[in-house]
C-alpha cells in the first residue's frame, strides 16, 4: 500500500525513520542464501554489463520502475552510460580517427503526473557495473574526502560517501539525484531521494524453468542492435521515495526492470508495459515493444520487428516473430494496438492515453537527446485466447484491464500511423528460434563468454 505524506509533519519523520530502518534491514536480509537461491531461479540472461572494452560506439541503459496502485502513480529511473571507452569527448586526431563520441552518464526519473528530473555528467569515470549480474552505480558528487564507489556498498556507507548518485542491484535501490537544469521546457522537480528493496517474482520465462533472452540467443553477439532484455517482469518492492516536497511510502508494490545495449537505440520504436491490472485473481505482467532496427548486412538495411510477453499464474506467454506473427497499429501519440499469435495462443492488447506525456531522452548517434514520449497514465485492455490447430480462436484465458499502463513512442519519423505485420523469413526465422543455452555452452570455456551474459 502506498502512502503520501508531507515532509514537514513530525510524525511523518518518525515513520520515515522506522521505514528506513525496516527497508535497510531488508537490504541486509536479501543477501541471505535463501534469497540468493530464489533469485537465481529467475535470473535472466544478459543481467550483466555488456561493455567489452572496445572503442566502438556503445551505450547501455537500465530501466527500473515501481507502481503505486493506491495512488495511481508510478516512478521510473532510467540510467544510461555512453561510450565508456572514453572518459571524456575525444578531440583532434583521436576524433578524426574514431569519429564523434559522446561519453557520459545520465540519470532520468519520471514521476507522478509525468513530472521529470534529469541529471547528467559528460564523463564516464564515476560509473561502475557488474559484467555478470544486475548491479550498477554512479556518482555525480562525492562527499568531502570520499572517492566514488566501484561496487555495491552497504546502505549506510553509501550515504556517507555519495552526495549525489545511485546504486542498484536485483534486490536494492537507493540514491539521491538533483535536476541540473537541462530540461527547461518540462515540468521538473528539484530533487529525488529514495530507498527500496525488491523481491523478484518473474524473470522472463515460466516459473521454475530456465529464463529466456528476450531477443533470442543472438543477443549475445553484436548483431541486430540494439538488444533488449527484460530482467524482471514482476517483483514486489518496499520502501520510500522523497519526490521534491512529497514523500511516498509503500509496501509490496509492483516493480519492473529492463535494459538495452548496443550501438544506439532503434530508428523508431513503441513500447507498452504494465503489471497493475484489474480483473485477474493473480499477478499479471505485460511487456510489448517493437522497433525499426539496423541489420548487419547488407549495410544500411533495417527490419521492423515486435514482440509481446505476458506472465500470469506462473506461466509465460511469449509472442515473437520467429515463432509466430506480430502486427501493430500505433499512432504518433495516443493509441497502441498490438495483436500476435502462435500455434497455441493469440493475444490482443489495446492501449490509449489522453495525456500529453513527457519527452524523455534516449541514446542516439548524436548522444543522449530528447527523442521519445512517455506516460504512466495509459488505459489498457489485455486479452489472451487459446488457439486451435486450424487457427480458430478458442477459450478466453485472460481478460484484464488497467489504468496504469506505461506507454512510449520514440525515434521517427512519426508522420502517420505505423502499421506493420512482423514475421521473420527463413533461414533467419529458424536460426533465431534455436533454443540454445549459451550460459551452459560458455561455462566450459568461460574465457570466451561475452560480457553481460
Secondary structure in CASP SS format (residue, H / E / C, confidence):
PFRMAT SS
TARGET T0000
AUTHOR 0000-0000-0000
METHOD secondary structure of the structure
MODEL  1
X C 1.00
X C 1.00
X E 1.00
X E 1.00
X E 1.00
X E 1.00
X C 1.00
X C 1.00
X C 1.00
X H 1.00
X H 1.00
X H 1.00
X H 1.00
X H 1.00
X H 1.00
X H 1.00
X H 1.00
X H 1.00
X H 1.00
X H 1.00
X H 1.00
X H 1.00
X H 1.00
X H 1.00
X H 1.00
X H 1.00
X H 1.00
X H 1.00
X H 1.00
X C 1.00
X C 1.00
X C 1.00
X H 1.00
X H 1.00
X H 1.00
X H 1.00
X H 1.00
X H 1.00
X H 1.00
X H 1.00
X C 1.00
X C 1.00
X C 1.00
X C 1.00
X C 1.00
X C 1.00
X C 1.00
X C 1.00
X C 1.00
X C 1.00
X C 1.00
X C 1.00
X C 1.00
X C 1.00
X C 1.00
X C 1.00
X C 1.00
X C 1.00
X E 1.00
X E 1.00
X E 1.00
X E 1.00
X E 1.00
X E 1.00
X E 1.00
X E 1.00
X E 1.00
X E 1.00
X C 1.00
X C 1.00
X C 1.00
X C 1.00
X E 1.00
X E 1.00
X E 1.00
X E 1.00
X E 1.00
X E 1.00
X E 1.00
X E 1.00
X E 1.00
X E 1.00
X C 1.00
X C 1.00
X C 1.00
X C 1.00
X C 1.00
X C 1.00
X C 1.00
X C 1.00
X C 1.00
X H 1.00
X H 1.00
X H 1.00
X H 1.00
X H 1.00
X H 1.00
X H 1.00
X C 1.00
X C 1.00
X C 1.00
X C 1.00
X C 1.00
X E 1.00
X E 1.00
X E 1.00
X E 1.00
X E 1.00
X E 1.00
X E 1.00
X C 1.00
X H 1.00
X H 1.00
X H 1.00
X C 1.00
X E 1.00
X E 1.00
X E 1.00
X E 1.00
X E 1.00
X E 1.00
X C 1.00
X C 1.00
X C 1.00
X C 1.00
X C 1.00
X E 1.00
X E 1.00
X E 1.00
X C 1.00
X C 1.00
X C 1.00
X C 1.00
X C 1.00
X E 1.00
X E 1.00
X E 1.00
X E 1.00
X E 1.00
X E 1.00
X E 1.00
X E 1.00
X C 1.00
X C 1.00
X C 1.00
X C 1.00
X C 1.00
X C 1.00
X C 1.00
X C 1.00
X C 1.00
X C 1.00
X C 1.00
X C 1.00
X H 1.00
X H 1.00
X H 1.00
X H 1.00
X H 1.00
X H 1.00
X H 1.00
X E 1.00
X E 1.00
X E 1.00
X E 1.00
X E 1.00
X E 1.00
X E 1.00
X E 1.00
X C 1.00
X C 1.00
X E 1.00
X E 1.00
X E 1.00
X E 1.00
X E 1.00
X E 1.00
X E 1.00
X C 1.00
X C 1.00
X C 1.00
X C 1.00
X C 1.00
X C 1.00
X C 1.00
X C 1.00
X C 1.00
X E 1.00
X C 1.00
X C 1.00
X E 1.00
X E 1.00
X E 1.00
X E 1.00
X E 1.00
X E 1.00
X E 1.00
X E 1.00
X E 1.00
X E 1.00
X E 1.00
X E 1.00
X C 1.00
X C 1.00
X C 1.00
X C 1.00
X C 1.00
X C 1.00
X C 1.00
X C 1.00
X C 1.00
X C 1.00
X C 1.00
X C 1.00
X C 1.00
X C 1.00
X H 1.00
X H 1.00
X H 1.00
X H 1.00
X C 1.00
X C 1.00
X C 1.00
X C 1.00
X C 1.00
X C 1.00
X E 1.00
X E 1.00
X E 1.00
X E 1.00
X E 1.00
X E 1.00
X E 1.00
X E 1.00
X E 1.00
X E 1.00
X E 1.00
X E 1.00
X E 1.00
X E 1.00
X E 1.00
X E 1.00
X E 1.00
X C 1.00
X C 1.00
X E 1.00
X E 1.00
X E 1.00
X E 1.00
X E 1.00
X E 1.00
X E 1.00
X E 1.00
X E 1.00
X E 1.00
X E 1.00
X E 1.00
X E 1.00
X E 1.00
X E 1.00
X E 1.00
X E 1.00
X C 1.00
X C 1.00
X C 1.00
X C 1.00
X C 1.00
X E 1.00
X E 1.00
X E 1.00
X E 1.00
X E 1.00
X E 1.00
X E 1.00
X C 1.00
X C 1.00
X C 1.00
X E 1.00
X C 1.00
X C 1.00
X C 1.00
X C 1.00
X C 1.00
X E 1.00
X E 1.00
X E 1.00
X E 1.00
X E 1.00
X E 1.00
X E 1.00
X E 1.00
X E 1.00
X E 1.00
X E 1.00
X C 1.00
X C 1.00
X C 1.00
X C 1.00
X C 1.00
X C 1.00
X C 1.00
X E 1.00
X E 1.00
X E 1.00
X E 1.00
X E 1.00
X E 1.00
X E 1.00
X E 1.00
X E 1.00
X E 1.00
X E 1.00
X C 1.00
X C 1.00
X E 1.00
X E 1.00
X E 1.00
X E 1.00
X E 1.00
X E 1.00
X C 1.00
X C 1.00
X C 1.00
X C 1.00
X E 1.00
X E 1.00
X E 1.00
X E 1.00
X E 1.00
X E 1.00
X C 1.00
X C 1.00
X C 1.00
X C 1.00
X E 1.00
X E 1.00
X E 1.00
X E 1.00
X E 1.00
X E 1.00
X E 1.00
X C 1.00
X C 1.00
X C 1.00
X E 1.00
X E 1.00
X E 1.00
X E 1.00
X E 1.00
X E 1.00
X E 1.00
X E 1.00
X C 1.00
X C 1.00
X C 1.00
X C 1.00
X C 1.00
X E 1.00
X E 1.00
X E 1.00
X E 1.00
X E 1.00
X E 1.00
X E 1.00
X C 1.00
X C 1.00
X E 1.00
X E 1.00
X E 1.00
X E 1.00
X E 1.00
X E 1.00
X E 1.00
X E 1.00
X E 1.00
X E 1.00
X E 1.00
X E 1.00
X E 1.00
X E 1.00
X E 1.00
X E 1.00
X E 1.00
X E 1.00
X E 1.00
X E 1.00
X E 1.00
X C 1.00
X C 1.00
X C 1.00
X C 1.00
X C 1.00
X E 1.00
X E 1.00
X E 1.00
X E 1.00
X E 1.00
X E 1.00
X E 1.00
X E 1.00
X E 1.00
X E 1.00
X E 1.00
X E 1.00
X E 1.00
X E 1.00
X E 1.00
X E 1.00
X E 1.00
X E 1.00
X E 1.00
X C 1.00
X C 1.00
X C 1.00
X C 1.00
X C 1.00
X C 1.00
X E 1.00
X E 1.00
X E 1.00
X E 1.00
X E 1.00
X C 1.00
X C 1.00
X C 1.00
X C 1.00
X C 1.00
X H 1.00
X H 1.00
X H 1.00
X H 1.00
X H 1.00
X C 1.00
X C 1.00
X C 1.00
X C 1.00
X C 1.00
X H 1.00
X H 1.00
X H 1.00
X H 1.00
X H 1.00
X H 1.00
X C 1.00
X C 1.00
X H 1.00
X H 1.00
X H 1.00
X C 1.00
X C 1.00
X C 1.00
X C 1.00
X C 1.00
END
